[in-house]
């Protein structure tokens, strides 16, 4: 998802996506340790997605505290 699409989601939906992504990252790391990871680039992709979600949530928290 792009940032434009993520900005349209509510905080609750973003938190749900964050939890799902963290679970996915855990599973990918587990697969990597077992040498069964088919697409190593997926690890990097999921990490970046988690960073995007965290960035967006932080922006929203700061916007609320500034007001």
ZINORWO-V613552 format. One record per residue. N is the residue number from 1. RES is the residue in one letter. SS is DSSP state (H for helix, E for strand, L for the rest). PHI is phi as a letter, one per 20 degrees, with the letter a starting at -180 (none if undefined). OMEGA is omega in radians with two decimals (none if undefined). Layout:
N,RES,SS,PHI,OMEGA + N,RES,SS,PHI,OMEGA
This chain:
1,X,L,none,3.10 + 2,X,L,e,-3.13 + 3,X,H,g,3.13 + 4,X,H,g,3.13 + 5,X,H,f,-3.12 + 6,X,H,f,-3.12 + 7,X,H,f,-3.13 + 8,X,L,e,-3.11 + 9,X,L,e,3.09 + 10,X,L,e,3.13 + 11,X,H,f,3.14 + 12,X,H,f,3.11 + 13,X,H,f,3.11 + 14,X,H,f,3.11 + 15,X,H,f,3.09 + 16,X,H,f,3.11 + 17,X,H,f,3.12 + 18,X,H,f,3.11 + 19,X,H,f,3.11 + 20,X,H,f,-3.12 + 21,X,H,f,3.11 + 22,X,H,f,3.07 + 23,X,H,f,3.12 + 24,X,H,f,3.12 + 25,X,H,f,3.09 + 26,X,H,g,-3.14 + 27,X,H,f,3.12 + 28,X,H,f,3.11 + 29,X,H,f,3.10 + 30,X,H,f,3.10 + 31,X,H,f,3.14 + 32,X,H,f,-3.12 + 33,X,H,f,3.12 + 34,X,L,e,-3.10 + 35,X,L,l,3.12 + 36,X,L,c,-3.13 + 37,X,L,f,-3.09 + 38,X,L,e,-3.08 + 39,X,L,c,-3.11 + 40,X,L,f,3.12 + 41,X,H,f,-3.14 + 42,X,H,f,3.09 + 43,X,H,g,-3.12 + 44,X,H,f,-3.13 + 45,X,H,f,-3.12 + 46,X,H,f,3.10 + 47,X,H,f,3.13 + 48,X,H,f,3.13 + 49,X,H,f,3.10 + 50,X,H,f,3.12 + 51,X,H,f,3.10 + 52,X,H,f,3.14 + 53,X,H,f,3.13 + 54,X,H,f,3.12 + 55,X,H,f,-3.13 + 56,X,H,f,3.11 + 57,X,H,f,3.11 + 58,X,H,f,3.09 + 59,X,H,g,-3.12 + 60,X,H,f,3.11 + 61,X,H,f,3.13 + 62,X,H,f,3.12 + 63,X,H,f,3.14 + 64,X,H,f,-3.10 + 65,X,H,f,-3.13 + 66,X,H,f,-3.09 + 67,X,L,f,none
